[in-house]
Amino acid sequence: LQSIGQSSALSWIDIREGQTHQYVWTSTCRSKFFLSGVPYGVGSGTHKHQARNVAASHALTALRSDQG
């Protein structure tokens, strides 16, 4: 999406859980254009950027499969 100028079509929900210095981040990637709010991808990691990268990878796979 970034390569075609559509990265703003996504929204993120980031949740931090766990104790200080042992956080686990869970990120959910959703489309801003669908009212159903169905997540395209969910990922977890010890850093927010790791969780978002995993979620983005899952979202890309889902979007590609939707295109057929």
All heavy atoms as TSV, in Angstrom:
chain	resi	resn	atom	element	x	y	z
A	1	LEU	N	N	0.815	-1.197	0.000
A	1	LEU	CA	C	0.000	0.000	0.000
A	1	LEU	C	C	0.855	1.256	0.000
A	1	LEU	O	O	0.498	2.243	-0.608
A	1	LEU	CB	C	-0.929	-0.003	1.213
A	1	LEU	CG	C	-2.057	-1.029	1.179
A	1	LEU	CD1	C	-2.785	-1.065	2.515
A	1	LEU	CD2	C	-3.006	-0.757	0.065
A	2	GLN	N	N	1.964	1.186	0.703
A	2	GLN	CA	C	2.837	2.348	0.755
A	2	GLN	C	C	3.379	2.682	-0.635
A	2	GLN	O	O	3.465	3.854	-0.996
A	2	GLN	CB	C	3.978	2.093	1.726
A	2	GLN	CG	C	4.788	3.310	2.050
A	2	GLN	CD	C	5.810	3.028	3.144
A	2	GLN	OE1	O	6.218	1.892	3.354
A	2	GLN	NE2	N	6.210	4.051	3.850
A	3	SER	N	N	3.695	1.659	-1.424
A	3	SER	CA	C	4.268	1.894	-2.742
A	3	SER	C	C	3.284	2.549	-3.711
A	3	SER	O	O	3.688	3.172	-4.678
A	3	SER	CB	C	4.798	0.589	-3.341
A	3	SER	OG	O	3.733	-0.296	-3.608
A	4	ILE	N	N	1.976	2.413	-3.447
A	4	ILE	CA	C	0.982	3.048	-4.319
A	4	ILE	C	C	0.304	4.240	-3.636
A	4	ILE	O	O	-0.736	4.703	-4.063
A	4	ILE	CB	C	-0.079	2.028	-4.798
A	4	ILE	CG1	C	-0.828	1.389	-3.627
A	4	ILE	CG2	C	0.539	0.980	-5.693
A	4	ILE	CD1	C	-2.016	0.542	-4.037
A	5	GLY	N	N	0.890	4.699	-2.545
A	5	GLY	CA	C	0.403	5.894	-1.875
A	5	GLY	C	C	-0.866	5.693	-1.064
A	5	GLY	O	O	-1.610	6.640	-0.833
A	6	GLN	N	N	-1.127	4.475	-0.605
A	6	GLN	CA	C	-2.354	4.187	0.126
A	6	GLN	C	C	-2.116	3.757	1.573
A	6	GLN	O	O	-2.993	3.158	2.185
A	6	GLN	CB	C	-3.141	3.094	-0.600
A	6	GLN	CG	C	-3.652	3.505	-1.951
A	6	GLN	CD	C	-4.655	4.636	-1.848
A	6	GLN	OE1	O	-5.537	4.611	-1.008
A	6	GLN	NE2	N	-4.504	5.637	-2.683
A	7	SER	N	N	-0.959	4.066	2.125
A	7	SER	CA	C	-0.679	3.646	3.504
A	7	SER	C	C	-1.636	4.306	4.503
A	7	SER	O	O	-1.886	3.768	5.575
A	7	SER	CB	C	0.770	3.932	3.884
A	7	SER	OG	O	1.049	5.303	3.774
A	8	SER	N	N	-2.213	5.445	4.129
A	8	SER	CA	C	-3.169	6.102	5.023
A	8	SER	C	C	-4.504	5.361	5.071
A	8	SER	O	O	-5.375	5.703	5.857
A	8	SER	CB	C	-3.389	7.550	4.600
A	8	SER	OG	O	-3.960	7.598	3.311
A	9	ALA	N	N	-4.667	4.335	4.237
A	9	ALA	CA	C	-5.899	3.545	4.235
A	9	ALA	C	C	-5.960	2.592	5.422
A	9	ALA	O	O	-6.988	1.976	5.662
A	9	ALA	CB	C	-6.010	2.755	2.937
A	10	LEU	N	N	-4.879	2.474	6.157
A	10	LEU	CA	C	-4.824	1.549	7.285
A	10	LEU	C	C	-4.837	2.294	8.607
A	10	LEU	O	O	-4.344	3.407	8.716
A	10	LEU	CB	C	-3.554	0.702	7.210
A	10	LEU	CG	C	-3.395	-0.170	5.980
A	10	LEU	CD1	C	-2.053	-0.871	6.008
A	10	LEU	CD2	C	-4.525	-1.169	5.870
A	11	SER	N	N	-5.399	1.646	9.600
A	11	SER	CA	C	-5.317	2.174	10.961
A	11	SER	C	C	-4.754	1.070	11.849
A	11	SER	O	O	-4.816	-0.111	11.510
A	11	SER	CB	C	-6.699	2.620	11.464
A	11	SER	OG	O	-7.569	1.523	11.589
A	12	TRP	N	N	-4.197	1.473	12.967
A	12	TRP	CA	C	-3.536	0.540	13.874
A	12	TRP	C	C	-4.142	0.632	15.260
A	12	TRP	O	O	-4.454	1.720	15.739
A	12	TRP	CB	C	-2.047	0.866	13.978
A	12	TRP	CG	C	-1.322	0.681	12.691
A	12	TRP	CD1	C	-1.078	1.638	11.745
A	12	TRP	CD2	C	-0.762	-0.515	12.196
A	12	TRP	NE1	N	-0.399	1.093	10.695
A	12	TRP	CE2	C	-0.181	-0.234	10.947
A	12	TRP	CE3	C	-0.692	-1.823	12.687
A	12	TRP	CZ2	C	0.462	-1.201	10.186
A	12	TRP	CZ3	C	-0.036	-2.775	11.918
A	12	TRP	CH2	C	0.524	-2.462	10.680
A	13	ILE	N	N	-4.253	-0.509	15.886
A	13	ILE	CA	C	-4.596	-0.581	17.299
A	13	ILE	C	C	-3.439	-1.304	17.966
A	13	ILE	O	O	-3.116	-2.446	17.610
A	13	ILE	CB	C	-5.913	-1.342	17.536
A	13	ILE	CG1	C	-7.065	-0.621	16.853
A	13	ILE	CG2	C	-6.171	-1.515	19.031
A	13	ILE	CD1	C	-8.352	-1.393	16.847
A	14	ASP	N	N	-2.761	-0.628	18.877
A	14	ASP	CA	C	-1.598	-1.191	19.563
A	14	ASP	C	C	-1.907	-1.354	21.044
A	14	ASP	O	O	-2.351	-0.405	21.695
A	14	ASP	CB	C	-0.378	-0.271	19.401
A	14	ASP	CG	C	-0.002	-0.084	17.941
A	14	ASP	OD1	O	0.209	-1.094	17.255
A	14	ASP	OD2	O	0.092	1.074	17.497
A	15	ILE	N	N	-1.663	-2.542	21.559
A	15	ILE	CA	C	-1.907	-2.833	22.971
A	15	ILE	C	C	-0.609	-3.341	23.595
A	15	ILE	O	O	0.038	-4.234	23.048
A	15	ILE	CB	C	-3.018	-3.890	23.138
A	15	ILE	CG1	C	-4.321	-3.371	22.534
A	15	ILE	CG2	C	-3.193	-4.267	24.601
A	15	ILE	CD1	C	-5.407	-4.417	22.450
A	16	ARG	N	N	-0.266	-2.754	24.720
A	16	ARG	CA	C	0.943	-3.162	25.453
A	16	ARG	C	C	0.503	-3.897	26.710
A	16	ARG	O	O	-0.292	-3.382	27.500
A	16	ARG	CB	C	1.774	-1.932	25.815
A	16	ARG	CG	C	3.071	-2.268	26.514
A	16	ARG	CD	C	3.804	-1.024	26.882
A	16	ARG	NE	N	3.080	-0.349	27.974
A	16	ARG	CZ	C	3.381	0.838	28.444
A	16	ARG	NH1	N	4.371	1.524	27.923
A	16	ARG	NH2	N	2.694	1.362	29.435
A	17	GLU	N	N	1.036	-5.094	26.905
A	17	GLU	CA	C	0.705	-5.891	28.082
A	17	GLU	C	C	1.989	-6.381	28.739
A	17	GLU	O	O	3.024	-6.454	28.104
A	17	GLU	CB	C	-0.147	-7.102	27.695
A	17	GLU	CG	C	-1.472	-6.727	27.070
A	17	GLU	CD	C	-2.256	-7.933	26.616
A	17	GLU	OE1	O	-1.722	-8.722	25.823
A	17	GLU	OE2	O	-3.395	-8.059	27.071
A	18	GLY	N	N	1.871	-6.732	29.995
A	18	GLY	CA	C	3.014	-7.299	30.701
A	18	GLY	C	C	3.624	-6.333	31.682
A	18	GLY	O	O	3.192	-5.195	31.843
A	19	GLN	N	N	4.651	-6.806	32.340
A	19	GLN	CA	C	5.334	-6.021	33.358
A	19	GLN	C	C	6.379	-5.114	32.718
A	19	GLN	O	O	6.843	-5.354	31.608
A	19	GLN	CB	C	6.013	-6.952	34.361
A	19	GLN	CG	C	5.035	-7.849	35.092
A	19	GLN	CD	C	5.746	-8.826	36.014
A	19	GLN	OE1	O	6.966	-8.884	36.072
A	19	GLN	NE2	N	4.964	-9.609	36.725
A	20	THR	N	N	6.770	-4.089	33.466
A	20	THR	CA	C	7.795	-3.166	32.997
A	20	THR	C	C	9.038	-3.942	32.568
A	20	THR	O	O	9.464	-4.865	33.246
A	20	THR	CB	C	8.161	-2.169	34.117
A	20	THR	OG1	O	6.964	-1.531	34.549
A	20	THR	CG2	C	9.153	-1.132	33.637
A	21	HIS	N	N	9.582	-3.565	31.425
A	21	HIS	CA	C	10.777	-4.179	30.833
A	21	HIS	C	C	10.510	-5.577	30.290
A	21	HIS	O	O	11.431	-6.262	29.871
A	21	HIS	CB	C	11.958	-4.207	31.805
A	21	HIS	CG	C	12.319	-2.866	32.329
A	21	HIS	ND1	N	12.817	-1.858	31.521
A	21	HIS	CD2	C	12.228	-2.337	33.567
A	21	HIS	CE1	C	13.027	-0.780	32.256
A	21	HIS	NE2	N	12.681	-1.044	33.511
A	22	GLN	N	N	9.264	-6.040	30.309
A	22	GLN	CA	C	8.907	-7.337	29.725
A	22	GLN	C	C	7.599	-7.216	28.955
A	22	GLN	O	O	6.777	-8.114	28.970
A	22	GLN	CB	C	8.773	-8.403	30.821
A	22	GLN	CG	C	10.053	-8.704	31.530
A	22	GLN	CD	C	9.861	-9.757	32.622
A	22	GLN	OE1	O	8.737	-10.074	33.001
A	22	GLN	NE2	N	10.951	-10.278	33.110
A	23	TYR	N	N	7.426	-6.086	28.291
A	23	TYR	CA	C	6.199	-5.839	27.569
A	23	TYR	C	C	6.071	-6.754	26.354
A	23	TYR	O	O	7.059	-7.127	25.735
A	23	TYR	CB	C	6.127	-4.397	27.066
A	23	TYR	CG	C	6.037	-3.366	28.155
A	23	TYR	CD1	C	6.905	-2.291	28.200
A	23	TYR	CD2	C	5.058	-3.460	29.135
A	23	TYR	CE1	C	6.809	-1.331	29.187
A	23	TYR	CE2	C	4.962	-2.497	30.133
A	23	TYR	CZ	C	5.840	-1.447	30.147
A	23	TYR	OH	O	5.745	-0.501	31.128
A	24	VAL	N	N	4.842	-7.072	26.037
A	24	VAL	CA	C	4.496	-7.730	24.780
A	24	VAL	C	C	3.477	-6.830	24.089
A	24	VAL	O	O	2.460	-6.470	24.676
A	24	VAL	CB	C	3.895	-9.135	25.009
A	24	VAL	CG1	C	3.426	-9.727	23.691
A	24	VAL	CG2	C	4.906	-10.046	25.679
A	25	TRP	N	N	3.802	-6.434	22.873
A	25	TRP	CA	C	2.923	-5.589	22.086
A	25	TRP	C	C	2.082	-6.453	21.158
A	25	TRP	O	O	2.580	-7.412	20.568
A	25	TRP	CB	C	3.735	-4.616	21.237
A	25	TRP	CG	C	4.363	-3.517	22.026
A	25	TRP	CD1	C	5.587	-3.539	22.644
A	25	TRP	CD2	C	3.797	-2.245	22.297
A	25	TRP	NE1	N	5.803	-2.345	23.268
A	25	TRP	CE2	C	4.720	-1.529	23.075
A	25	TRP	CE3	C	2.598	-1.637	21.948
A	25	TRP	CZ2	C	4.478	-0.239	23.509
A	25	TRP	CZ3	C	2.359	-0.348	22.384
A	25	TRP	CH2	C	3.299	0.336	23.158
A	26	THR	N	N	0.819	-6.106	21.027
A	26	THR	CA	C	-0.065	-6.724	20.047
A	26	THR	C	C	-0.619	-5.605	19.183
A	26	THR	O	O	-1.200	-4.648	19.697
A	26	THR	CB	C	-1.216	-7.497	20.724
A	26	THR	OG1	O	-0.653	-8.493	21.579
A	26	THR	CG2	C	-2.106	-8.161	19.694
A	27	SER	N	N	-0.396	-5.723	17.887
A	27	SER	CA	C	-0.865	-4.709	16.943
A	27	SER	C	C	-1.881	-5.325	16.002
A	27	SER	O	O	-1.708	-6.450	15.535
A	27	SER	CB	C	0.302	-4.151	16.131
A	27	SER	OG	O	1.170	-3.427	16.960
A	28	THR	N	N	-2.923	-4.562	15.727
A	28	THR	CA	C	-3.960	-4.983	14.791
A	28	THR	C	C	-4.033	-3.968	13.669
A	28	THR	O	O	-4.119	-2.770	13.914
A	28	THR	CB	C	-5.327	-5.071	15.504
A	28	THR	OG1	O	-5.209	-5.959	16.614
A	28	THR	CG2	C	-6.409	-5.568	14.564
A	29	CYS	N	N	-3.982	-4.458	12.458
A	29	CYS	CA	C	-4.042	-3.622	11.258
A	29	CYS	C	C	-5.440	-3.720	10.676
A	29	CYS	O	O	-5.924	-4.811	10.385
A	29	CYS	CB	C	-3.006	-4.130	10.262
A	29	CYS	SG	S	-2.950	-3.217	8.734
A	30	ARG	N	N	-6.104	-2.575	10.511
A	30	ARG	CA	C	-7.470	-2.529	9.976
A	30	ARG	C	C	-7.542	-1.536	8.824
A	30	ARG	O	O	-6.731	-0.635	8.722
A	30	ARG	CB	C	-8.457	-2.089	11.056
A	30	ARG	CG	C	-8.548	-3.050	12.200
A	30	ARG	CD	C	-9.486	-2.518	13.243
A	30	ARG	NE	N	-9.512	-3.401	14.394
A	30	ARG	CZ	C	-10.602	-3.920	14.910
A	30	ARG	NH1	N	-11.759	-3.625	14.423
A	30	ARG	NH2	N	-10.535	-4.717	15.949
A	31	SER	N	N	-8.569	-1.697	8.027
A	31	SER	CA	C	-8.826	-0.754	6.947
A	31	SER	C	C	-9.730	0.360	7.456
A	31	SER	O	O	-10.705	0.102	8.156
A	31	SER	CB	C	-9.496	-1.462	5.774
A	31	SER	OG	O	-9.920	-0.511	4.824
A	32	LYS	N	N	-9.429	1.581	7.070
A	32	LYS	CA	C	-10.276	2.715	7.442
A	32	LYS	C	C	-11.539	2.780	6.585
A	32	LYS	O	O	-12.472	3.488	6.910
A	32	LYS	CB	C	-9.509	4.027	7.270
A	32	LYS	CG	C	-8.395	4.221	8.264
A	32	LYS	CD	C	-7.739	5.565	8.041
A	32	LYS	CE	C	-6.600	5.791	9.022
A	32	LYS	NZ	N	-5.941	7.076	8.778
A	33	PHE	N	N	-11.569	2.038	5.491
A	33	PHE	CA	C	-12.653	2.173	4.534
A	33	PHE	C	C	-13.785	1.176	4.724
A	33	PHE	O	O	-14.805	1.264	4.076
A	33	PHE	CB	C	-12.121	2.068	3.104
A	33	PHE	CG	C	-11.134	3.154	2.790
A	33	PHE	CD1	C	-9.824	2.846	2.498
A	33	PHE	CD2	C	-11.517	4.480	2.812
A	33	PHE	CE1	C	-8.912	3.849	2.210
A	33	PHE	CE2	C	-10.615	5.493	2.531
A	33	PHE	CZ	C	-9.313	5.171	2.231
A	34	PHE	N	N	-13.607	0.202	5.603
A	34	PHE	CA	C	-14.651	-0.784	5.813
A	34	PHE	C	C	-15.256	-0.595	7.189
A	34	PHE	O	O	-14.564	-0.633	8.200
A	34	PHE	CB	C	-14.104	-2.207	5.659
A	34	PHE	CG	C	-13.673	-2.508	4.259
A	34	PHE	CD1	C	-12.334	-2.503	3.924
A	34	PHE	CD2	C	-14.607	-2.764	3.271
A	34	PHE	CE1	C	-11.924	-2.762	2.622
A	34	PHE	CE2	C	-14.215	-3.019	1.967
A	34	PHE	CZ	C	-12.864	-3.025	1.639
A	35	LEU	N	N	-16.546	-0.361	7.244
A	35	LEU	CA	C	-17.228	-0.089	8.505
A	35	LEU	C	C	-17.248	-1.300	9.423
A	35	LEU	O	O	-17.387	-1.167	10.629
A	35	LEU	CB	C	-18.655	0.385	8.239
A	35	LEU	CG	C	-18.780	1.710	7.508
A	35	LEU	CD1	C	-20.252	2.036	7.250
A	35	LEU	CD2	C	-18.130	2.825	8.295
A	36	SER	N	N	-17.123	-2.490	8.852
A	36	SER	CA	C	-17.159	-3.701	9.670
A	36	SER	C	C	-15.980	-3.753	10.636
A	36	SER	O	O	-16.055	-4.400	11.663
A	36	SER	CB	C	-17.155	-4.945	8.784
A	36	SER	OG	O	-15.943	-5.013	8.051
A	37	GLY	N	N	-14.902	-3.065	10.302
A	37	GLY	CA	C	-13.733	-3.028	11.173
A	37	GLY	C	C	-13.016	-4.354	11.288
A	37	GLY	O	O	-12.321	-4.602	12.258
A	38	VAL	N	N	-13.190	-5.205	10.280
A	38	VAL	CA	C	-12.539	-6.507	10.300
A	38	VAL	C	C	-11.028	-6.302	10.202
A	38	VAL	O	O	-10.545	-5.612	9.314
A	38	VAL	CB	C	-13.033	-7.383	9.126
A	38	VAL	CG1	C	-12.286	-8.694	9.064
A	38	VAL	CG2	C	-14.520	-7.608	9.245
A	39	PRO	N	N	-10.275	-6.891	11.134
A	39	PRO	CA	C	-8.819	-6.733	11.066
A	39	PRO	C	C	-8.230	-7.539	9.914
A	39	PRO	O	O	-8.669	-8.652	9.640
A	39	PRO	CB	C	-8.336	-7.269	12.412
A	39	PRO	CG	C	-9.425	-8.123	12.923
A	39	PRO	CD	C	-10.700	-7.624	12.312
A	40	TYR	N	N	-7.263	-6.948	9.233
A	40	TYR	CA	C	-6.553	-7.654	8.170
A	40	TYR	C	C	-5.410	-8.478	8.734
A	40	TYR	O	O	-5.063	-9.508	8.194
A	40	TYR	CB	C	-5.988	-6.659	7.145
A	40	TYR	CG	C	-7.001	-6.162	6.172
A	40	TYR	CD1	C	-7.309	-4.822	6.108
A	40	TYR	CD2	C	-7.637	-7.033	5.310
A	40	TYR	CE1	C	-8.229	-4.358	5.190
A	40	TYR	CE2	C	-8.564	-6.576	4.391
A	40	TYR	CZ	C	-8.851	-5.236	4.338
A	40	TYR	OH	O	-9.764	-4.781	3.441
A	41	GLY	N	N	-4.802	-7.985	9.796
A	41	GLY	CA	C	-3.670	-8.707	10.350
A	41	GLY	C	C	-3.454	-8.368	11.804
A	41	GLY	O	O	-3.724	-7.256	12.240
A	42	VAL	N	N	-2.975	-9.354	12.548
A	42	VAL	CA	C	-2.656	-9.177	13.964
A	42	VAL	C	C	-1.271	-9.758	14.178
A	42	VAL	O	O	-0.940	-10.822	13.648
A	42	VAL	CB	C	-3.683	-9.909	14.865
A	42	VAL	CG1	C	-3.307	-9.762	16.329
A	42	VAL	CG2	C	-5.081	-9.388	14.618
A	43	GLY	N	N	-0.452	-9.038	14.952
A	43	GLY	CA	C	0.891	-9.529	15.243
A	43	GLY	C	C	1.328	-9.147	16.633
A	43	GLY	O	O	0.811	-8.192	17.218
A	44	SER	N	N	2.270	-9.897	17.167
A	44	SER	CA	C	2.801	-9.630	18.509
A	44	SER	C	C	4.318	-9.589	18.466
A	44	SER	O	O	4.943	-10.206	17.608
A	44	SER	CB	C	2.371	-10.729	19.488
A	44	SER	OG	O	0.979	-10.734	19.636
A	45	GLY	N	N	4.897	-8.880	19.431
A	45	GLY	CA	C	6.343	-8.807	19.541
A	45	GLY	C	C	6.746	-8.058	20.796
A	45	GLY	O	O	5.905	-7.449	21.467
A	46	THR	N	N	8.011	-8.101	21.107
A	46	THR	CA	C	8.502	-7.427	22.301
A	46	THR	C	C	8.678	-5.929	22.098
A	46	THR	O	O	8.883	-5.193	23.064
A	46	THR	CB	C	9.840	-8.036	22.767
A	46	THR	OG1	O	10.771	-8.015	21.675
A	46	THR	CG2	C	9.647	-9.482	23.229
A	47	HIS	N	N	8.597	-5.480	20.852
A	47	HIS	CA	C	8.638	-4.052	20.513
A	47	HIS	C	C	7.459	-3.751	19.597
A	47	HIS	O	O	7.026	-4.608	18.823
A	47	HIS	CB	C	9.942	-3.683	19.803
A	47	HIS	CG	C	11.159	-3.926	20.626
A	47	HIS	ND1	N	11.571	-3.055	21.608
A	47	HIS	CD2	C	12.040	-4.945	20.624
A	47	HIS	CE1	C	12.663	-3.532	22.167
A	47	HIS	NE2	N	12.968	-4.680	21.586
A	48	LYS	N	N	6.950	-2.521	19.697
A	48	LYS	CA	C	5.783	-2.154	18.893
A	48	LYS	C	C	6.053	-2.320	17.403
A	48	LYS	O	O	5.196	-2.837	16.669
A	48	LYS	CB	C	5.340	-0.725	19.194
A	48	LYS	CG	C	4.065	-0.388	18.462
A	48	LYS	CD	C	3.369	0.941	18.736
A	48	LYS	CE	C	4.053	2.010	19.414
A	48	LYS	NZ	N	3.244	3.242	19.503
A	49	HIS	N	N	7.223	-1.919	16.943
A	49	HIS	CA	C	7.501	-2.027	15.509
A	49	HIS	C	C	7.548	-3.486	15.053
A	49	HIS	O	O	7.167	-3.804	13.934
A	49	HIS	CB	C	8.785	-1.282	15.125
A	49	HIS	CG	C	10.045	-1.915	15.604
A	49	HIS	ND1	N	10.561	-1.671	16.860
A	49	HIS	CD2	C	10.883	-2.798	15.011
A	49	HIS	CE1	C	11.671	-2.373	17.008
A	49	HIS	NE2	N	11.885	-3.061	15.900
A	50	GLN	N	N	7.974	-4.391	15.926
A	50	GLN	CA	C	7.965	-5.810	15.568
A	50	GLN	C	C	6.532	-6.317	15.414
A	50	GLN	O	O	6.212	-7.039	14.466
A	50	GLN	CB	C	8.682	-6.644	16.634
A	50	GLN	CG	C	10.171	-6.420	16.694
A	50	GLN	CD	C	10.802	-7.115	17.895
A	50	GLN	OE1	O	10.148	-7.346	18.922
A	50	GLN	NE2	N	12.079	-7.444	17.774
A	51	ALA	N	N	5.673	-5.947	16.354
A	51	ALA	CA	C	4.280	-6.367	16.296
A	51	ALA	C	C	3.601	-5.811	15.047
A	51	ALA	O	O	2.847	-6.514	14.369
A	51	ALA	CB	C	3.541	-5.922	17.556
A	52	ARG	N	N	3.889	-4.559	14.720
A	52	ARG	CA	C	3.293	-3.954	13.524
A	52	ARG	C	C	3.805	-4.612	12.250
A	52	ARG	O	O	3.051	-4.788	11.290
A	52	ARG	CB	C	3.567	-2.450	13.488
A	52	ARG	CG	C	2.654	-1.680	14.401
A	52	ARG	CD	C	2.809	-0.187	14.182
A	52	ARG	NE	N	1.782	0.534	14.907
A	52	ARG	CZ	C	1.473	1.800	14.649
A	52	ARG	NH1	N	2.099	2.470	13.708
A	52	ARG	NH2	N	0.529	2.397	15.350
A	53	ASN	N	N	5.081	-4.971	12.214
A	53	ASN	CA	C	5.624	-5.646	11.038
A	53	ASN	C	C	4.951	-6.992	10.813
A	53	ASN	O	O	4.623	-7.348	9.678
A	53	ASN	CB	C	7.141	-5.826	11.155
A	53	ASN	CG	C	7.897	-4.551	10.906
A	53	ASN	OD1	O	7.381	-3.599	10.343
A	53	ASN	ND2	N	9.146	-4.521	11.345
A	54	VAL	N	N	4.736	-7.742	11.884
A	54	VAL	CA	C	4.059	-9.040	11.767
A	54	VAL	C	C	2.612	-8.827	11.309
A	54	VAL	O	O	2.132	-9.514	10.397
A	54	VAL	CB	C	4.112	-9.823	13.101
A	54	VAL	CG1	C	3.254	-11.074	13.040
A	54	VAL	CG2	C	5.551	-10.178	13.455
A	55	ALA	N	N	1.937	-7.859	11.908
A	55	ALA	CA	C	0.554	-7.575	11.524
A	55	ALA	C	C	0.477	-7.123	10.063
A	55	ALA	O	O	-0.422	-7.539	9.325
A	55	ALA	CB	C	-0.047	-6.512	12.442
A	56	ALA	N	N	1.410	-6.302	9.640
A	56	ALA	CA	C	1.429	-5.824	8.255
A	56	ALA	C	C	1.654	-6.974	7.285
A	56	ALA	O	O	1.038	-7.032	6.217
A	56	ALA	CB	C	2.506	-4.765	8.077
A	57	SER	N	N	2.513	-7.907	7.654
A	57	SER	CA	C	2.762	-9.074	6.814
A	57	SER	C	C	1.498	-9.917	6.665
A	57	SER	O	O	1.142	-10.341	5.559
A	57	SER	CB	C	3.892	-9.907	7.418
A	57	SER	OG	O	4.107	-11.070	6.658
A	58	HIS	N	N	0.798	-10.119	7.769
A	58	HIS	CA	C	-0.464	-10.869	7.717
A	58	HIS	C	C	-1.509	-10.114	6.892
A	58	HIS	O	O	-2.271	-10.725	6.130
A	58	HIS	CB	C	-0.999	-11.134	9.127
A	58	HIS	CG	C	-0.191	-12.120	9.888
A	58	HIS	ND1	N	-0.349	-13.478	9.772
A	58	HIS	CD2	C	0.799	-11.946	10.793
A	58	HIS	CE1	C	0.494	-14.105	10.573
A	58	HIS	NE2	N	1.208	-13.185	11.195
A	59	ALA	N	N	-1.546	-8.794	7.055
A	59	ALA	CA	C	-2.509	-7.981	6.305
A	59	ALA	C	C	-2.223	-8.044	4.807
A	59	ALA	O	O	-3.152	-8.175	3.996
A	59	ALA	CB	C	-2.461	-6.535	6.780
A	60	LEU	N	N	-0.957	-7.982	4.434
A	60	LEU	CA	C	-0.590	-8.056	3.023
A	60	LEU	C	C	-1.015	-9.392	2.412
A	60	LEU	O	O	-1.567	-9.451	1.317
A	60	LEU	CB	C	0.910	-7.844	2.854
A	60	LEU	CG	C	1.437	-7.811	1.423
A	60	LEU	CD1	C	0.749	-6.723	0.618
A	60	LEU	CD2	C	2.941	-7.596	1.438
A	61	THR	N	N	-0.787	-10.465	3.150
A	61	THR	CA	C	-1.216	-11.787	2.691
A	61	THR	C	C	-2.732	-11.819	2.517
A	61	THR	O	O	-3.239	-12.329	1.513
A	61	THR	CB	C	-0.760	-12.870	3.698
A	61	THR	OG1	O	0.663	-12.837	3.799
A	61	THR	CG2	C	-1.221	-14.249	3.260
A	62	ALA	N	N	-3.479	-11.272	3.474
A	62	ALA	CA	C	-4.942	-11.254	3.391
A	62	ALA	C	C	-5.426	-10.420	2.214
A	62	ALA	O	O	-6.340	-10.828	1.480
A	62	ALA	CB	C	-5.533	-10.729	4.693
A	63	LEU	N	N	-4.812	-9.258	2.006
A	63	LEU	CA	C	-5.224	-8.388	0.895
A	63	LEU	C	C	-4.930	-9.035	-0.453
A	63	LEU	O	O	-5.726	-8.929	-1.375
A	63	LEU	CB	C	-4.535	-7.036	1.013
A	63	LEU	CG	C	-5.014	-6.158	2.154
A	63	LEU	CD1	C	-4.080	-4.969	2.337
A	63	LEU	CD2	C	-6.434	-5.689	1.916
A	64	ARG	N	N	-3.806	-9.704	-0.539
A	64	ARG	CA	C	-3.469	-10.375	-1.798
A	64	ARG	C	C	-4.441	-11.516	-2.091
A	64	ARG	O	O	-4.815	-11.728	-3.221
A	64	ARG	CB	C	-2.039	-10.897	-1.764
A	64	ARG	CG	C	-1.023	-9.814	-1.928
A	64	ARG	CD	C	0.378	-10.355	-1.930
A	64	ARG	NE	N	1.340	-9.296	-2.202
A	64	ARG	CZ	C	2.612	-9.351	-1.888
A	64	ARG	NH1	N	3.097	-10.412	-1.277
A	64	ARG	NH2	N	3.408	-8.348	-2.174
A	65	SER	N	N	-4.837	-12.249	-1.060
A	65	SER	CA	C	-5.777	-13.356	-1.278
A	65	SER	C	C	-7.176	-12.832	-1.624
A	65	SER	O	O	-7.922	-13.484	-2.349
A	65	SER	CB	C	-5.834	-14.288	-0.072
A	65	SER	OG	O	-6.418	-13.648	1.038
A	66	ASP	N	N	-7.534	-11.644	-1.125
A	66	ASP	CA	C	-8.822	-11.029	-1.456
A	66	ASP	C	C	-8.894	-10.635	-2.930
A	66	ASP	O	O	-9.964	-10.632	-3.528
A	66	ASP	CB	C	-9.086	-9.789	-0.611
A	66	ASP	CG	C	-9.521	-10.119	0.809
A	66	ASP	OD1	O	-9.796	-11.315	1.088
A	66	ASP	OD2	O	-9.574	-9.199	1.634
A	67	GLN	N	N	-7.730	-10.292	-3.492
A	67	GLN	CA	C	-7.693	-9.870	-4.890
A	67	GLN	C	C	-7.818	-11.049	-5.842
A	67	GLN	O	O	-8.069	-10.875	-7.031
A	67	GLN	CB	C	-6.406	-9.096	-5.194
A	67	GLN	CG	C	-6.393	-7.728	-4.536
A	67	GLN	CD	C	-5.129	-6.963	-4.860
A	67	GLN	OE1	O	-4.162	-7.522	-5.375
A	67	GLN	NE2	N	-5.126	-5.679	-4.570
A	68	GLY	N	N	-7.620	-12.244	-5.331
A	68	GLY	CA	C	-7.811	-13.453	-6.110
A	68	GLY	C	C	-6.625	-13.822	-6.881
A	68	GLY	O	O	-6.448	-14.477	-7.761
